Amino acid sequence: QVQLVESGGGLVQAGGSLRLSCAASGLTFSIYAMAWFRQAPGKDREFVAGISWSGISTYYADSVRARFTISRDNAKNTVDLQMNSLKPGDTAIYYCAAKRTVARVMDFMPAAAFDYWGQGTQVTVSS
């Protein structure tokens, strides 16, 4: 049984930082590309950042590039999202997602392309 469990969400003031973590189990983590998506109230789920199975290739949405950093540890089966310079517009539920792929380059992928999802963690940024 595949499980993706997010943690690290919370309430932070604008300009602050949070680090989200996703722990994966029940899958061969090292052959899955991983990504973070987010969904704000009344909006569609949107791609935030992704990382290839090797960790060498990453991809970011324009709205978070230079503020967020995705990383993974294949020995620990975890993927993290370091979020700096947070803005109220970053407020959303953040989801971890996994896609089995041998692609070496990480690029944008729609939500429908992913095989497994976590339950989400709330991030709230106050102004």
Salt bridges, closest charged atoms under 4 A:
GLU46 OE2 - ARG38 NE 2.56
ASP62 OD1 - ARG65 NH1 2.48
ASP80 OD2 - ARG19 NH2 3.19
ASP90 OD1 - ARG38 NH1 2.88
ASP90 OD2 - ARG67 NH1 2.78
